[in-house]
Amino acid sequence: MEILRNDLSQFSNPSISEIANDDVQYALPHEYLALQNELEEIETHMKSLSDLNHSAMNESSETFHDNAPAEALRDESIVYSSRNRSLLSILEKIQIIDYPSEELNFITIGSLVSLQFENGDTEQFYIAGVVNYSKINDPEVTLCSYKSPVGKLLVGRNVGNKILLDSNKQTVTILSIRQIGKDSPLIYNN
């Protein structure tokens, strides 16, 4: 799916039941753009590796098995090619969604959630679409994919709900939910 960078408006948001669909990867616009940027960087680097490999083959020893520069470039090309295929696979499944409306009172992709643990400690989580491409400007906020075990427990919940975390058999209470928009200083935009 290729879209123009300035044409990222008016995407619809999935329902809570649609979010559970594993065949689709939901992404907020800034996550999609970050993924596109990485893909462009990889493709540019792969092109330069191809040019360097051509030079290494022409300037180095006559036999391929003794051509260390060409072998190093080949190995690097394999790594970048693999990452390129991985990104293209992610892009095939991506559905871009809009930032959540400020009026939403439940947790969804793009929500900042404050949880209180049984011992009184609080922690904030940002529910991301493609977590590897979502960057937060606050080190106190934990990025959490909507597909992660914690994300799956939180999506669709409301303030005051109590949730049992399987990892440590601890109950947490949802203290607050804030929907984060594209212009929020919390989101790091590349």
Summary of the structure (lengths in Angstrom):
residues: 190
radius of gyration: 21.4
end to end distance: 20.0
largest distance: 71.6
contacts: 523
relative contact order: 0.18
helix: 38%
strand: 23%
